[in-house]
Amino acid sequence: MTLRTRLTLLYTMLLSALLLVLALAVLTVMQTSLFNGVDADLRDTYGQYTNLAERLSIRPYSVTPTNSTETPLSFSEIRRTFPDYRVQFESLVGEDVTELTERASGSARDRQLLLSELRMTADQLRQTPTVDPNAPIHLTDAELLRLLRDPDHQILLTTPVKEVGLPPVSSRVLVTLTEFAYGRNFDGLTKTVATIVYFGRSLEATDQTLTTLRTIVLVIFLIGAGTAAAGAYLLAGQALRPLTMVKRAADRIGGQTLAVRVPEPQTGDEVQSLAHALNRMLDRLENSFEVQRRFTSDASHELRTPVTAIQGHASYLLRRSSPNEQQRESLTIIKNESERLTSLISSLLELARSDSGVLQLRRQPVLSLLLLQDIARELAPLAQAQGAELVTGGQDVALEGDPDRVKQVVINLVSNALKVGSLHIHLQSTPELEPPKNTPGTAARKGIPGVRISVQDDGPGIAPEHLERLFDRFYRVEESRSRDQGGAGLGLAIVRGIVDAHSGHIWIESEVGRGTTVNVWLPLGNIPDLDDDVA
């Protein structure tokens, strides 16, 4: 996962969390406000109801209004007066509110006995003007005790309430324990009865408002989260753009381009400091590489003359003098080792030129299969002397390159195969759009037409732990065998330098006991139309 993606996810999560908190706060405040409005309306309406309480046509036993000049209010009048409210009341004849409160604070046994008595009385004297009598409002034991213990003897509930012929509807219910006066006795005193009054209001409108609000908040949240993600992605890209520029510039820097520097964005932040530090590191690397290249080149030039002189004098003495057997053996050793040292010096000079970027390529059209056939004919005597067979195959592909350098690459690879005792060596030319995707460095060459030249042998193969280091200078898989065969461990390093100079790619596939295949992919370059007789 890229840094830009991680930053986008982080910013999106933070902003989404903030939006979620705001959404919950809005919903909570709105829900509280709506319920507070409903509760206030219930209390106001209940106040109107109590003003008419003495006119209600309730006839519990032993309570008969006397000397009353007001006309009782029927259930139909209650429905007309409070059409949007659900009214239910339960007369507790023979009970006193103060006494009920005291008993509710007694022992558990006393409380349970009190609750049983109240439920029995309420069930007998329940009136349901606007509530289905078959589904009246019931209080749980905890709610009834809370009502009795409340200082105002008033609680609010949210519970389903059913009207006659209609399904239950979620409602807000104000439950009040109070005393109503029903008339006067002969002594002129007002007769009161403890009554539980239920005054409810449907929450359908409130629930619909909250549902609409939740939908709006959800849409705003989704739009906000999406906008936050897009904005965070753009801002992260803008913030990381200087770092991306530095990374691209650093990718272009190699052993032959150490003079290139990464751009230092004038942002005044850590990215600018990083670019500056990279440039200082590149300065030190360039100086170190330059000293190394200069030393290798100078040493090779200085060694070439005396080594050539030693080789020449040894050859002269072998040809023109008459040394004895011991002297001839010593002169032969001197001549062979000087030739080996001359080859090593030439390889070092070649690497020095490659490292310094002055490896000259004489680019011209080259036919790949024809080149492989020429190499096979040239190396056929050497292969036959070792009992090996060289075979060519594939398609003839025209590419732009230095034929001598490409030939040097293939000869080096074939020589390596012969050195390890291969008996069958196959040279293959195949057109290929790009290197295989599972090989390193493929991304930089994606979609570029090219040709793959393969050198396949049936030698002993190479262990996997050696494959990654085969192109290192002076690295040899088997020290003793490579030294006996005259190898210095520079051949593959030179091969890679030549392939890199052609903007190509080289990789090795090998399995112990089954042989090795070295693949060289070269871009076609700018190839003019060739006649069939062009070689």
C-alpha positions in Angstrom: 0.0 0.0 0.0 1.4 3.4 -1.0 2.0 6.2 1.3 -0.6 8.3 -0.6 -3.2 5.6 -0.1 -2.4 5.3 3.6 -2.6 9.1 4.1 -5.9 9.1 2.2 -7.3 6.4 4.4 -6.1 8.1 7.5 -7.6 11.5 6.6 -10.8 9.9 5.4 -11.2 7.9 8.6 -10.5 11.0 10.8 -13.0 13.2 8.8 -15.5 10.4 8.7 -15.2 10.0 12.5 -15.8 13.8 12.8 -18.8 13.7 10.5 -20.2 10.7 12.5 -19.8 12.5 15.8 -21.5 15.5 14.3 -24.3 13.4 12.8 -24.9 11.6 16.2 -24.9 15.0 18.0 -27.5 16.4 15.5 -29.7 13.4 15.8 -29.4 13.3 19.6 -30.2 17.0 19.9 -33.1 16.8 17.5 -34.5 13.7 19.1 -34.2 15.3 22.6 -35.8 18.5 21.3 -38.7 16.7 19.7 -39.4 14.5 22.8 -39.1 17.6 25.0 -41.7 19.3 22.8 -44.0 16.3 23.0 -43.5 16.1 26.8 -44.3 19.8 27.2 -47.4 19.4 25.0 -48.6 16.4 27.1 -48.2 18.4 30.3 -50.0 21.4 28.9 -52.9 19.2 27.6 -53.0 17.4 30.9 -53.4 20.7 32.6 -56.5 21.4 30.4 -57.7 17.9 31.3 -57.5 18.5 35.0 -59.6 21.6 34.7 -62.4 19.5 33.4 -61.8 16.5 35.7 -64.8 17.2 38.0 -67.2 17.0 35.1 -66.0 13.5 34.0 -68.8 10.9 34.2 -67.0 8.5 36.5 -69.2 6.4 38.8 -67.0 4.3 41.1 -68.9 2.6 43.9 -69.5 4.6 47.0 -68.6 7.8 45.2 -71.6 9.7 43.9 -71.4 13.4 43.1 -73.9 15.4 45.1 -75.1 19.0 44.9 -73.3 19.3 41.6 -74.7 21.9 39.1 -72.3 20.9 36.3 -73.2 18.5 33.5 -70.9 15.4 33.4 -68.6 15.2 30.4 -69.2 11.9 28.5 -66.5 9.8 26.7 -67.6 11.2 23.4 -66.9 14.7 24.7 -63.4 13.6 25.8 -62.8 12.3 22.3 -64.0 15.5 20.8 -62.0 17.7 23.2 -58.7 15.6 22.9 -59.0 13.9 19.5 -55.2 13.4 19.1 -54.6 12.0 22.5 -55.0 8.6 24.2 -56.7 8.9 27.6 -57.0 6.2 30.2 -57.6 6.5 34.0 -57.8 4.1 36.8 -59.7 5.0 40.1 -58.1 3.7 43.3 -61.2 3.9 45.5 -60.3 3.8 49.2 -56.7 4.8 48.7 -54.9 8.0 49.6 -52.0 9.3 47.6 -50.0 10.1 50.8 -50.6 6.7 52.2 -49.7 5.0 48.9 -46.4 6.9 48.9 -45.6 5.8 52.4 -46.4 2.1 51.7 -44.3 2.2 48.5 -41.3 2.9 50.8 -41.9 -0.1 53.0 -40.5 -3.6 52.9 -40.4 -5.8 49.8 -43.3 -7.8 51.1 -45.4 -4.7 51.8 -44.5 -3.3 48.3 -45.5 -6.5 46.6 -48.8 -6.6 48.5 -49.4 -2.9 47.6 -48.8 -3.6 43.9 -51.2 -6.5 43.9 -53.9 -4.4 45.5 -53.5 -1.5 43.1 -53.6 -3.8 40.1 -56.8 -5.5 41.3 -58.5 -2.1 41.9 -57.2 -0.6 38.7 -58.4 -3.6 36.6 -61.9 -3.2 38.2 -62.2 0.6 37.9 -60.3 1.3 34.6 -61.9 3.7 32.1 -60.6 3.9 28.5 -62.2 6.8 26.7 -59.8 6.7 23.7 -57.9 3.4 24.3 -58.9 -0.1 23.2 -60.3 -1.6 26.4 -59.0 -5.0 25.3 -55.4 -3.7 25.1 -55.2 -1.1 27.9 -51.9 0.6 29.0 -50.2 -1.4 31.7 -47.4 -0.3 34.0 -44.7 -2.7 35.1 -43.9 -3.1 38.7 -40.8 -1.0 38.4 -42.7 1.8 36.6 -45.6 1.7 39.2 -43.1 2.0 42.1 -41.3 4.8 40.3 -44.7 6.6 39.9 -45.4 6.2 43.6 -42.0 7.3 44.7 -41.7 10.3 42.3 -42.0 13.6 44.2 -44.5 14.9 41.6 -46.1 11.5 41.2 -45.6 11.8 37.4 -43.5 9.8 34.9 -43.1 9.7 31.1 -43.1 6.4 29.1 -42.6 5.4 25.5 -44.9 2.4 24.8 -47.2 1.1 22.2 -50.9 2.3 22.6 -53.8 0.7 20.7 -57.0 2.4 19.6 -60.1 0.4 18.8 -59.8 -1.1 15.4 -56.3 0.2 14.8 -52.9 -1.4 15.2 -50.7 -0.4 18.2 -48.8 2.9 17.7 -45.6 3.9 19.5 -46.7 6.7 21.8 -45.4 9.0 24.5 -47.5 8.6 27.7 -47.6 10.9 30.7 -48.7 8.9 33.7 -49.9 10.9 36.8 -51.0 9.8 40.2 -53.4 12.4 41.5 -56.6 12.9 43.5 -59.8 14.0 41.8 -62.8 15.6 43.5 -66.1 14.1 42.5 -68.6 16.1 44.5 -69.5 17.1 48.1 -70.9 15.2 51.0 -73.8 16.4 53.2 -71.2 18.0 55.5 -70.0 20.2 52.6 -66.6 18.5 52.3 -65.2 17.6 48.8 -65.0 13.8 48.1 -61.7 12.9 46.5 -60.4 9.6 45.0 -56.8 8.7 44.1 -56.6 8.2 40.3 -53.9 7.1 37.9 -54.3 9.2 34.7 -52.7 8.1 31.4 -52.3 10.8 28.8 -50.6 9.7 25.6 -49.7 11.1 22.2 -48.7 9.2 19.1 -45.0 9.5 18.1 -45.7 8.7 14.4 -45.0 12.3 13.3 -41.9 12.4 15.5 -40.6 9.1 14.3 -41.2 10.2 10.7 -39.3 13.4 11.3 -36.4 11.5 12.9 -36.4 8.9 10.0 -36.3 11.7 7.4 -33.5 13.4 9.4 -31.5 10.2 9.7 -31.8 9.7 5.9 -30.6 13.3 5.2 -27.8 12.9 7.7 -26.8 9.5 6.1 -26.7 11.1 2.6 -24.7 14.1 3.9 -22.3 11.7 5.7 -21.8 9.6 2.6 -21.3 12.6 0.4 -19.0 14.2 3.0 -17.0 11.0 3.4 -16.6 10.6 -0.4 -15.7 14.3 -0.7 -13.2 13.9 2.1 -11.6 10.8 0.5 -11.3 12.6 -2.9 -9.9 15.7 -1.2 -7.5 13.8 0.9 -6.3 11.8 -2.1 -5.7 15.1 -4.0 -4.1 16.8 -1.1 -1.9 13.8 -0.3 -0.8 13.7 -4.0 0.0 17.4 -3.9 1.9 17.1 -0.7 3.9 14.0 -2.0 4.5 15.4 -5.5 7.9 16.7 -4.6 8.8 13.4 -3.0 7.7 11.6 -6.2 9.9 13.9 -8.3 12.8 13.1 -6.1 12.1 9.4 -6.3 11.9 9.5 -10.1 15.1 11.4 -10.4 16.8 9.0 -8.0 15.6 6.0 -10.1 17.4 7.5 -13.2 20.7 7.7 -11.4 23.1 4.8 -11.9 26.8 4.1 -12.0 27.1 6.0 -15.3 24.9 8.9 -14.3 26.2 9.9 -10.9 26.6 13.5 -12.1 22.8 13.8 -12.2 21.2 15.3 -9.1 17.7 15.1 -7.7 15.7 18.3 -7.8 15.4 20.2 -4.5 11.9 21.5 -4.1 11.8 24.8 -2.4 9.1 23.7 0.1 11.1 24.4 3.3 10.0 21.0 4.7 11.4 17.5 5.3 11.2 16.7 1.5 13.6 19.5 0.7 15.9 18.3 3.5 15.8 14.8 2.1 16.6 15.9 -1.4 19.5 18.0 -0.2 20.8 15.0 1.8 20.5 12.7 -1.2 22.5 15.2 -3.3 25.3 15.4 -0.7 25.4 11.6 -0.7 25.6 11.6 -4.5 28.5 14.0 -4.4 30.4 11.7 -2.1 29.5 8.6 -4.2 30.5 10.4 -7.4 33.9 11.3 -6.0 34.4 7.8 -4.7 33.4 6.2 -8.0 35.6 8.7 -9.9 38.6 7.9 -7.8 38.0 4.2 -8.3 37.5 4.5 -12.1 40.6 6.7 -12.4 42.7 4.3 -10.4 41.5 1.2 -12.5 42.1 3.0 -15.8 45.5 4.4 -14.8 46.7 1.2 -13.3 45.5 -0.8 -16.3 47.3 1.5 -18.7 50.5 1.5 -16.6 50.5 -2.3 -16.3 49.8 -3.0 -19.9 53.3 -1.8 -21.2 55.5 -3.8 -18.8 53.3 -6.9 -19.1 53.4 -6.7 -22.9 57.2 -6.4 -22.7 57.4 -9.5 -20.4 55.2 -11.5 -22.7 57.2 -10.4 -25.8 60.6 -11.2 -24.2 59.4 -14.6 -23.1 58.1 -15.4 -26.6 61.4 -14.2 -28.1 63.4 -16.4 -25.8 61.2 -19.4 -26.6 61.6 -18.9 -30.3 65.1 -17.7 -30.8 67.1 -19.3 -28.0 67.8 -22.9 -27.1 66.8 -23.1 -23.5 67.0 -26.4 -21.6 63.9 -28.2 -20.5 63.6 -26.5 -17.1 64.2 -23.0 -18.7 61.6 -23.7 -21.4 59.0 -24.7 -18.7 59.7 -21.5 -16.8 59.5 -19.3 -19.9 56.2 -21.0 -20.9 54.7 -20.3 -17.5 55.9 -16.7 -17.7 54.4 -16.3 -21.2 51.0 -17.9 -20.2 50.6 -15.9 -17.1 51.5 -12.7 -18.9 48.9 -13.5 -21.5 46.4 -14.1 -18.7 47.4 -10.8 -17.0 47.0 -9.0 -20.4 43.5 -10.4 -20.7 42.7 -9.3 -17.2 44.1 -5.8 -17.9 41.9 -5.6 -21.0 38.9 -6.6 -19.0 39.6 -4.0 -16.4 40.0 -1.3 -19.1 36.7 -2.4 -20.6 34.9 -2.1 -17.3 36.5 1.3 -16.6 35.2 2.5 -20.0 31.8 1.1 -19.2 31.6 2.7 -15.8 32.7 6.0 -17.1 30.0 5.9 -19.8 32.5 6.1 -22.7 31.8 2.7 -24.0 31.5 3.4 -27.7 28.8 1.6 -29.6 28.9 1.4 -33.4 25.2 1.1 -34.0 24.0 -0.4 -37.2 21.3 -2.9 -38.3 21.9 -6.4 -37.1 20.1 -9.6 -38.0 20.0 -11.7 -34.8 19.8 -15.2 -36.2 22.4 -14.5 -38.8 24.7 -13.2 -36.1 24.2 -16.4 -34.0 24.9 -18.6 -37.1 28.2 -16.7 -37.7 29.2 -17.2 -34.0 28.3 -20.9 -34.2 30.6 -21.3 -37.3 33.4 -19.4 -35.7 33.3 -21.4 -32.4 32.6 -24.8 -34.0 36.2 -25.9 -34.0 36.6 -25.0 -30.3 33.3 -26.8 -29.5 34.3 -29.9 -31.5 37.6 -30.1 -29.8 35.7 -30.5 -26.5 33.1 -32.9 -28.0 30.4 -30.2 -27.8 27.7 -29.3 -30.4 26.5 -25.8 -31.2 22.9 -25.4 -32.6 21.1 -22.3 -33.7 17.4 -21.7 -34.1 14.5 -19.2 -33.9 13.5 -16.2 -36.0 15.7 -13.7 -37.7 14.9 -10.3 -36.1 16.4 -7.0 -37.2 17.7 -4.7 -34.4 19.9 -1.7 -34.0 23.1 -2.4 -32.2 26.8 -2.8 -32.3 27.4 -6.2 -34.0 30.9 -6.6 -32.5 29.7 -5.9 -29.0 26.6 -8.2 -29.3 28.9 -10.8 -30.8 31.3 -10.4 -27.8 28.3 -11.0 -25.4 27.3 -14.2 -27.1 30.8 -15.5 -27.4 31.4 -14.9 -23.8 28.3 -16.8 -22.8 29.1 -19.7 -25.1 32.7 -19.8 -23.8 31.3 -20.0 -20.2 29.1 -22.9 -21.3 32.1 -24.8 -22.8 34.2 -24.2 -19.8 31.7 -26.0 -17.5 31.7 -29.0 -19.8 28.4 -28.6 -21.7 28.0 -30.9 -24.7 24.9 -29.4 -26.3 24.6 -25.6 -26.6 21.5 -24.1 -28.2 21.5 -20.5 -29.5 18.0 -19.1 -29.9 16.6 -15.9 -31.3 13.0 -14.9 -30.5 11.1 -11.7 -31.1 9.6 -10.5 -27.8 7.7 -7.3 -26.9 9.3 -6.9 -23.5 11.2 -9.0 -20.9 9.1 -11.5 -18.9 7.1 -9.9 -16.1 8.8 -12.0 -13.4 12.3 -10.7 -14.2 13.7 -7.6 -12.5 13.7 -4.3 -14.4 10.8 -5.2 -16.6 8.7 -2.1 -15.7 11.2 0.3 -17.4 11.0 -1.6 -20.7 7.2 -2.3 -20.7 5.7 -2.2 -24.2 9.0 -1.8 -26.0 9.6 -4.2 -28.9 12.8 -6.3 -28.8 14.5 -9.6 -29.4 15.5 -12.2 -26.9 18.8 -14.1 -27.5 19.1 -17.2 -25.4 22.2 -19.4 -24.8 21.0 -22.7 -23.4 23.4 -25.5 -22.2 23.2 -28.9 -20.6 25.9 -28.2 -18.0 25.9 -28.9 -14.3 23.7 -25.9 -13.6 24.0 -23.2 -10.9 22.7 -23.3 -7.4 20.0 -20.6 -6.6 22.2 -18.8 -4.0 24.7 -17.9 -6.7 22.4 -16.5 -9.3 22.0 -13.1 -7.8 25.8 -12.5 -7.6 26.9 -13.9 -10.9 27.2 -10.4 -12.4 29.3 -9.1 -9.6 32.9 -8.4 -10.5 35.5 -11.1 -9.6 32.7 -13.4 -8.3 33.3 -17.1 -9.2 30.9 -20.0 -8.4 33.8 -22.4 -8.0 37.1 -20.7 -7.2 39.5 -23.5 -8.1 37.8 -24.5 -11.3 37.5 -20.9 -12.5 41.1 -20.2 -11.8 42.3 -23.3 -13.6 40.2 -22.3 -16.6 41.7 -18.8 -16.6 38.6 -17.0 -15.5 38.9 -13.9 -13.4 35.2 -13.4 -12.7 34.8 -10.4 -15.0 33.2 -11.9 -18.1 29.6 -11.6 -17.0 30.2 -8.1 -15.5 31.5 -7.0 -19.0 28.5 -8.7 -20.6 26.1 -6.8 -18.4 27.9 -3.5 -19.2 27.5 -4.1 -22.9 23.8 -5.1 -22.5 23.1 -2.0 -20.3 24.8 0.2 -23.0 22.2 -1.2 -25.4 19.4 -0.4 -22.9 18.8 -4.1 -22.7 18.3 -6.7 -20.0 20.0 -9.9 -19.0 18.9 -12.6 -16.6 19.8 -16.2 -15.9 17.6 -19.3 -15.4 19.4 -22.4 -14.0 18.7 -25.6 -12.1 21.4 -27.8 -10.7 21.8 -30.9 -12.8 19.7 -29.7 -15.7 21.7 -26.9 -17.2 21.6 -23.1 -17.5 19.9 -20.6 -19.8 21.2 -17.1 -20.1 18.7 -14.7 -21.7 19.6 -11.4 -23.3 16.8 -9.0 -24.3 17.7 -6.1 -26.6 15.4 -3.4 -27.9 14.9 -3.2 -31.6 15.7 0.5 -31.8 15.3 2.5 -35.0 15.5 0.0 -37.7 15.2 1.1 -41.4 13.6 -1.1 -44.0 16.1 -3.8 -44.9 16.4 -5.7 -48.1 16.4 -9.5 -47.9 20.0 -9.7 -48.8 21.2 -7.5 -46.0 23.4 -9.5 -43.6 
